[in-house]
Amino acid sequence: MSMIRPSNILCVISLILLFTSAVGFSQPGKIGDAKFLSPLENAVVYEINMARTAPKDYASLLEQRRKYYDRKILRLPGETPILTKEGVRAVDEAIRFLRSIQPLPPLIPSKGMSSGAKDHVKDQGSAGSSQHKGSDGSQPSDRVNRYGTWEKSIGENISYGSNQARDIVMGLIIDDGVPSRGHRKNNFNSDFRVIGVACGPHPTYRTVCVITFAGGYIEKSGK
């Protein structure tokens, strides 16, 4: 008998904060592999940008994944089966969503935002927690502001369990069990222009990946 892993092992949690900022707009960094990111982190940026810039093509990738669903059970080759909350219904909804939207600009990786995300990864890896609030009481905006200044809008997604970029991003887009589809909204928010990513070990869920978004970001010099 196959062991079924509950969906909360690969849960994702989101926080969406939209503010008006008085500072100007900037876009640090360049598109492509960022030297300050690990291979997995760069792959997450690439995967999110693939979905943003070519949503209809990405819908075709989701259609390929759909065949691995047996009602509410996801049976990926070589992986422990996962019992999802909504099953294939959430996948079909995500496919329709991707086919209905227009392409968006790619997100530019930010070193400062990634450093703020890395602080939270280390904190969660040590504390074993699974929330946006840090053990020091910090919120996503606080952490990214340690290394610069976010502009216009800010958001954060956190994925637990997977160490594969495609699984991470598809999970955030499908957003199984999240009525608001907050993670999906973050990924496709047209106000967001920059991204920070950090992934690392988690004592309960194996891997945690923190993804921060902002409308703009001014890197702090010397950081």
Beta strands, then each sheet from edge to edge (+ up, - down):
strand 1: 5-6
strand 2: 12-18
strand 3: 69-70
strand 4: 73-74
strand 5: 82-83
strand 6: 108-109
strand 7: 148-160
strand 8: 194-202
strand 9: 206-219
sheet 1: 1+ 5+ 4- 3+
sheet 2: 2+ 7- 9+ 8- 6-
end
